[in-house]
Amino acid sequence: MLWWIWLIIAIVVLVVIILFSYYNRFAVLSNRIDNSLSQIDVQLKRRSDLIPNLLETVKGYAKHEKSIMEEVSSARKALMGAKDLPAKVRADDKLESVLGKLFAIAENYPNLKANENFAKLQEELASTEDRVAYARQNYNDSILSYNNLCTTFPGKFFAGMYGRKEKEYIKIEPAEREVVKVKF
C-alpha cells in the first residue's frame, strides 16, 4: 500500500515540474521577443540620431534643396513618435524612402560626396540599416520559436492554460514586395 502513495507523489511532482517547465519556456520566449523588439528600437533610435548630423552636412552644400530636408525631418519625427510596432515599421519605411531621395540629391554635388563627414555618416547609416535588418530578423525568429511552442502539442495545451496566444511577425508592406524596376 505504501508504494501507491509514493507513485501518487511521484506523479504529482512530475506534473508540477512539467507545469513549471512550460510556464518558464513561455516566459523566456516572451522575454526574448521583448528583447528583440527593444533591439529594433535601439537601432532605429541610433539611425534617427545620425540624421540631424547628416542634414547639417548636406545643408551646407545643397541650400536650395529645402523640401527634401523637411521631408527627412518630418519622417524622423514620425519614427520617433511611433508608439506601436506597425506604426514604427511604417514610419521607418517612410524614413528609408526619403533618405534614398537625400542620397540621390547628394549625387548632384561632387563636393558633398567627397566630404569626409558626409561619407562617414552615410557609412554609419548603411551599417545601421544592416543592424536594423538583423534585429528584425532576430525578432521574427523569436516570434517563430514562441509561435511554434503555442501551436504544437503539448505546448498548445499549456498556451491555452496560461492564456498565451500566437504573436505577429513584422510584416512587409505590399508596396515593398513589388519588384524594383530598373530602366536605362
C-alpha positions as CSV (number, residue, x, y, z in Angstrom):
1,M,0.0,0.0,0.0
2,L,2.9,2.4,0.7
3,W,4.1,2.1,-2.9
4,W,0.8,3.6,-4.2
5,I,1.4,6.7,-2.1
6,W,4.9,7.1,-3.5
7,L,3.6,6.6,-7.0
8,I,0.9,9.3,-6.5
9,I,3.6,11.7,-5.0
10,A,5.9,11.0,-8.0
11,I,3.1,11.7,-10.5
12,V,2.1,14.9,-8.7
13,V,5.8,16.1,-8.6
14,L,6.2,15.2,-12.3
15,V,3.0,17.2,-13.2
16,V,4.2,20.2,-11.2
17,I,7.6,20.1,-12.9
18,I,6.0,20.0,-16.3
19,L,3.7,22.9,-15.4
20,F,6.6,25.0,-14.2
21,S,8.8,24.0,-17.2
22,Y,6.2,25.1,-19.8
23,Y,5.4,28.3,-17.9
24,N,9.1,29.1,-17.8
25,R,9.5,28.3,-21.5
26,F,6.7,30.8,-22.4
27,A,8.2,33.4,-20.1
28,V,11.7,33.0,-21.6
29,L,10.4,33.2,-25.2
30,S,8.3,36.2,-24.4
31,N,11.3,37.9,-22.8
32,R,13.3,37.1,-25.9
33,I,10.7,38.7,-28.1
34,D,10.6,41.8,-25.9
35,N,14.4,42.0,-26.1
36,S,14.4,41.6,-29.9
37,L,11.8,44.4,-30.2
38,S,14.0,46.6,-27.9
39,Q,17.0,45.9,-30.1
40,I,15.0,47.2,-33.1
41,D,14.1,50.3,-31.2
42,V,17.8,50.8,-30.2
43,Q,18.9,50.6,-33.9
44,L,16.1,52.9,-35.1
45,K,17.0,55.4,-32.4
46,R,20.7,55.2,-33.5
47,R,19.8,55.9,-37.1
48,S,17.4,58.7,-36.1
49,D,20.2,60.3,-34.0
50,L,22.5,60.3,-37.1
51,I,20.1,62.1,-39.3
52,P,20.4,65.6,-37.9
53,N,24.2,65.5,-38.4
54,L,23.6,64.2,-42.0
55,L,21.2,67.0,-42.7
56,E,23.6,69.7,-41.3
57,T,26.3,68.4,-43.6
58,V,24.0,68.3,-46.6
59,K,22.6,71.8,-45.9
60,G,25.9,73.4,-46.4
61,Y,26.2,72.1,-49.9
62,A,22.5,71.9,-51.1
63,K,20.9,75.0,-49.7
64,H,18.2,75.1,-52.3
65,E,17.1,71.5,-51.6
66,K,15.0,72.6,-48.6
67,S,11.9,70.4,-49.3
68,I,13.9,67.1,-49.0
69,M,15.4,68.4,-45.7
70,E,11.9,69.0,-44.4
71,E,10.7,65.6,-45.6
72,V,13.6,63.9,-43.8
73,S,12.9,65.8,-40.6
74,S,9.3,65.0,-40.8
75,A,9.9,61.3,-41.4
76,R,12.4,61.3,-38.5
77,K,9.8,62.9,-36.1
78,A,7.2,60.3,-37.2
79,L,9.6,57.5,-36.4
80,M,10.5,59.0,-33.0
81,G,6.8,59.4,-32.2
82,A,5.6,56.0,-33.3
83,K,4.1,54.1,-30.4
84,D,3.5,50.5,-31.6
85,L,5.3,48.1,-33.9
86,P,3.2,48.6,-37.0
87,A,3.5,52.4,-36.7
88,K,7.2,52.1,-36.3
89,V,7.6,49.9,-39.3
90,R,5.5,52.3,-41.4
91,A,7.5,55.3,-40.2
92,D,10.8,53.5,-40.7
93,D,9.8,52.7,-44.3
94,K,8.9,56.3,-45.0
95,L,12.3,57.4,-43.5
96,E,14.2,54.9,-45.7
97,S,12.4,56.3,-48.7
98,V,13.2,59.9,-48.0
99,L,16.8,59.1,-47.1
100,G,17.1,57.4,-50.5
101,K,16.0,60.7,-52.1
102,L,18.5,62.6,-50.0
103,F,21.4,60.4,-51.2
104,A,20.2,60.8,-54.7
105,I,20.3,64.5,-54.4
106,A,23.8,64.2,-52.9
107,E,24.9,62.6,-56.2
108,N,24.4,66.1,-57.8
109,Y,27.0,67.7,-55.5
110,P,30.5,66.2,-56.1
111,N,31.9,68.3,-53.2
112,L,29.4,66.9,-50.9
113,K,30.0,63.3,-52.0
114,A,33.7,63.9,-51.3
115,N,33.1,65.4,-47.9
116,E,34.6,63.2,-45.2
117,N,31.7,63.8,-42.7
118,F,29.1,63.0,-45.3
119,A,30.9,59.8,-46.3
120,K,31.2,58.8,-42.6
121,L,27.6,59.5,-41.9
122,Q,26.5,57.6,-45.0
123,E,28.6,54.7,-43.9
124,E,27.2,54.8,-40.4
125,L,23.6,54.8,-41.8
126,A,24.4,51.9,-44.0
127,S,25.8,50.0,-41.0
128,T,22.8,50.8,-39.0
129,E,20.5,49.6,-41.8
130,D,22.2,46.3,-41.6
131,R,21.7,46.2,-37.8
132,V,18.0,47.1,-38.2
133,A,17.6,44.2,-40.7
134,Y,19.4,41.8,-38.4
135,A,17.3,43.0,-35.4
136,R,14.1,42.5,-37.4
137,Q,15.2,39.0,-38.4
138,N,16.1,38.2,-34.8
139,Y,12.6,39.4,-33.7
140,N,10.9,37.3,-36.3
141,D,13.0,34.3,-35.3
142,S,11.9,34.8,-31.7
143,I,8.3,35.0,-32.8
144,L,8.7,31.8,-34.7
145,S,10.0,29.9,-31.6
146,Y,7.2,31.3,-29.5
147,N,4.5,30.5,-32.1
148,N,5.9,27.0,-32.6
149,L,5.5,26.4,-28.8
150,C,1.9,27.8,-28.9
151,T,0.8,25.7,-31.8
152,T,2.5,22.3,-31.2
153,F,1.4,19.7,-28.7
154,P,1.7,19.8,-25.7
155,G,2.6,23.5,-25.9
156,K,-0.8,24.3,-27.3
157,F,-2.4,22.8,-24.3
158,F,-0.2,24.9,-21.9
159,A,-0.6,28.0,-24.0
160,G,-4.3,27.8,-23.5
161,M,-3.9,27.1,-19.8
162,Y,-1.6,30.2,-19.4
163,G,-3.6,32.4,-21.7
164,R,-0.8,32.7,-24.3
165,K,-1.6,33.4,-27.9
166,E,0.4,33.5,-31.1
167,K,2.2,36.8,-31.8
168,E,2.5,38.6,-35.1
169,Y,5.7,38.9,-37.2
170,I,7.0,42.1,-38.6
171,K,5.2,42.3,-41.9
172,I,6.4,43.9,-45.2
173,E,4.1,46.4,-46.8
174,P,2.7,45.3,-50.1
175,A,4.4,48.2,-51.9
176,E,7.8,46.9,-50.7
177,R,7.1,43.4,-52.2
178,E,7.0,44.8,-55.7
179,V,9.9,44.1,-57.9
180,V,12.1,47.1,-58.4
181,K,12.1,48.3,-62.0
182,V,15.4,49.4,-63.3
183,K,15.5,51.4,-66.6
184,F,18.4,52.7,-68.6
